[in-house]
Amino acid sequence: DFITLLGLCYLDLEPARVFLSRQANNKKALEIFQKSKNPRLLEFTAEAEGIKLKREHSPALAGGLSALVPGLGSMSLGRYKEGLYAAFFTLGFGAAAIESRDQNKNDLAAGFGFFALAFYGGSIYSAANSAHKLNNMAADKRFKNVRNKHGIWFTPAGILIEKKF
């Protein structure tokens, strides 16, 4: 029916955008589904309304850890390569800046210092941003799991296909 199609269009509108930025579309779809008499749509709507973007990972904590020790915030999120790269380059350029300063090569020290600060700031930003991304990916996964559970998809085979395993 029209209500089902319209709601599915809103759910699948701009699928490449992150979960948080699709919230308005999802909310509109759920409002449309509430007008339906289809029990599966109503069950889906009731369950999907409870899915929110939870702060499973704290961006402030991740950024703060990387401010204390470059790369530590990324490592605390399980992004070990990112954290190791941040630590290696930040500490490497910082050590090179100190060594250059000690040898009175101030131009070289300034250049190395610039890169050390850039990697330091990048380490903090990257850790906080990674926490946001992980939170968003978790909410998106929860929402898709609820859609799968209720079979709320528009596919070439038809509308509202039940998953059969």
Sequence and secondary structure as in RCSB ss.txt:
>XXXX:A:sequence
DFITLLGLCYLDLEPARVFLSRQANNKKALEIFQKSKNPRLLEFTAEAEGIKLKREHSPALAGGLSALVPGLGSM
SLGRYKEGLYAAFFTLGFGAAAIESRDQNKNDLAAGFGFFALAFYGGSIYSAANSAHKLNNMAADKRFKNVRNKH
GIWFTPAGILIEKKF
>XXXX:A:secstr
 HHHHHHHHHHTSSTTS GGGGHHHHHHHHHHHTT   HHHHHHHHHHTT     SS HHHHHHHHHHSTTHHHH
HTT HHHHHHHHHHHHHHHHHHHHHHHTT HHHHHHHHHHHHHHHHHHHHHHHHHHHHHHHHHHHHHHHHHHHHH
T  EETTEES     
